[in-house]
Amino acid sequence: MFKTIFILLLITSLQADKLFFLPDESKQVLKLYKKSILNAKNSIDIAMYNFSYKPIQRQLLKASKKGVKIDLIFDKKNEENKKSAYNKLCTKKNFSCYIVDSAKMHIKAILIDNEVAMFGSANFKEESFESNYELIYTTSKKKIINKIESGFKKLKLESSVR
C-alpha cells in the first residue's frame, strides 16, 4: 500500500507544471532531470544547442543500458565541439543523433516517453546550472507535449542522421 502511494506521488510530482529559476533552484531541477531520465521507460528525445554537461550524459547512458531509445538533436556546431555530448554519446547503443544543417538549432528541450516535457533557456552545460540565470519549465500538458513532439519529428526529417 505504501509503495503504491509513493509511486502515485512520484508520478504526480513529475507531471505537475513547475517553473524553476536558475541558478537558485539548480539542485531541484537537476534532481528532476536525473529522476525523469532514469524513470524513462521507452524514449527520450532531446534538442539541445549546447550539451556538454557530464552528469546528464551519465544519466542518459544509464537509461540507454535499460533499453530506452534516445534521440539527440544538435546544432551543427556540436560536431566540432570536443566537449559536446555529440562526440560522447552518438556512437553508443540506443542513441540516434541528428544534426540540423539548415538553420541554427537553438532549442533547449527534453521529452520523456512523450509524457513529460522540460524546456527553457538553459543549455545542458555546467554554467547553466552553476552560474547563469536561466528558466526551466516542466509540464505534462498533452497539448504542449504534442507540439514539441511534432516539432522534434520535423527537425529529425530535416536533419542529417549521424
N, C-alpha and C positions, 0 to 999 in steps of 0.2 A: 504494500500500500504506500509506504513512504517513498519507495523508488518511483512509483507511478506519479506521485505528486511532484517529486523532484524533476522528473522528465517533463511534465507539463509546464512547470515553472520555467525550466530552461528554454523550452520551445517558445513560450510566451515572451520571455525576455529577448530572445533573438528576433522575434517578429515585430516587436513594438518599434514604432518610429522613434529614432533618437538622433539628436544633434550633438556633436562633440566639437569643442573648441580647443585646438591645439596651440601651444604645447601643454597647456594646463591639464588637459584630460587625455594625454598621450597614453598613460598606463591603461586606462579603461578601454580606449579604442584598440590598442594593441592586443589586449586580452580578448576583446570581442573578435577581432580578426583571426587570431590564433584558434580560438574555440570554434568559430564558424568554419574555418578551413578544415580543422580536424574532424568536425562533425559532418562534413560533406559526405553524401552517400554516392552520388553519381557524377556530378560535374562541377567544375569551377571554371568560370570564364573571367579573364582579366584583360582590360585595356588599360595600359599604363604608359605614360610618356617616358618617365624615368624610373627605372626599377632596379635598385642596387641593394636594397635592404635585406641583409642576410637572415635575420630572424624569420621574416615572412617566406623567404626562399626555402628555409629548412622545413617550415610547416607544410609548404606545398609538396616537397619531396616526401614527407611522411604520408600525406594524403594520397599521393600517386602510388605509393607502395601498397596502399589498401585497395587499389584498383580504380580510384577516382580519375576520370578523364579531365585533363587540364588544358585549356586553350588560352594561349597568351597572345595578345595583340600589341605590337610595338610600333613605335615610330622608327623610320629607317635609320636614325642616328644611333640606335641601340646596337646595330651590327658592328660599329666601330668602337663602342664603349666597352673596354675590357672588364669593367666592374658590373656591367649590366647582367641582369638575370638571363637575358637572351643568350649570352655566352656560357652560362652555367646550367641552364635547365632545358634548352631546346633539343639536346641530344638524348635526354632521359626518357625512359619508358613512360607511357601515358601522357606525354606532353606533345602538344601541337603548337607550333609558333607561326605567327603571321606577321609580315612586315607591310605596313601601309606605305606605299611609294608615291601615291598621287598627291597627297597633301600632308601637312603636319598633323599627326595623330596626337592630340593634346588631352585626350580623355584620361581620367583617373577614376576607374570604377572596377568593382568586382561583383560578380553574380554567382551565388552559391545555389546549386541544384534548381535554378530558376525559381527560387522561393524567397531569397534574401538578397537585397542589393545594398552595396555600400559605395558611396561616391562623394566627391568633393574636390577640394583644391589640392590635396596632398598627394604628392608622388610617393612611391614606396622607396624612400631613401632616408638615411639617418637624420638629416637636417629637418625633414618634415615632422618627425616625431620628437626631436630633441630641442629645436630652437626656433623653427618657423611658426608664424601664426597661420593656422590652417583651419578649415572646416571639414568635417566628415559627417555625412548624413546616412543613416541606415534605415531601411524600410522593407516591409514585406507586402506593400500595396501592389496588387496584381496589375493595375493599370501602368504603374511605373516599371514594374518587372518586365512586362510585355514590351514596353517601349525600348528599354535597354536591350532586351534580348533581340528584338528586330534590328536595332542599330548595330549590335555586335555581328549579327548574321550578314548585314550589308558590308561591314568592314572586312569580314573574312572573305566574302566574294570578291571584293575589290583589291585584296592583298596578295602578296606573294607568299606561298607556303614554304617554310624553311624546315 
